[in-house]
């Protein structure tokens, strides 16, 4: 069945799925996005100006997708707060007004953002899908009849050796992924920025992404090459001074730093093409 979302503002599929926060959603044509999340296949699109979640029951919508799409957060109020007195972020908000921060599975974000290091989005998506196809569990057929899979569990990855992942073409990231899985098995899932940062293969930027997208810490402010470039060009902070950028974000965006980062990241990446 499909669920039409009534009275939901700030929801545009292309903004949500193309802003760098997730890697398993793709535009299959006519603005319809199809993805695998929460071990299910789903399609999301706009119809008569309203968001549609296609492929869920009413029970699954209430128990899974309402939270996943962060539908109970007032993004209109957030955009007003962030844009007040800051023309830079106000312009970014206008450009990416339909962004929402997805509440993704923590292990999926750990895997995805370890893979994301020094990588572009199309290649990250390819690596993630090959990893799922090779080692995950089947979840069903997509719109084109292709069998889709979940990402492999912590337990499954922890039992592998890096050489087992050769066909996924992860390069130097393969040992990181296996070691991180073994660390999670030993210590349990990370619960804050510091425990995420302690995982093998995770630096400050990746830890901030995992905190934002996997732990729901919307104050986390990931700083990558695009954000460094924007902070230099539009806020006058030198590209190599990430400490000053972090301090600026804490002072100006406060507990909404992660949401501000997504508006800024989407804006600078899309307008620089």
Order of alpha helices (4+ residues) and beta strands (2+ residues): beta-alpha-beta-beta-beta-beta-alpha-alpha-alpha-alpha-beta-beta-alpha-alpha-alpha-alpha-alpha-alpha-alpha
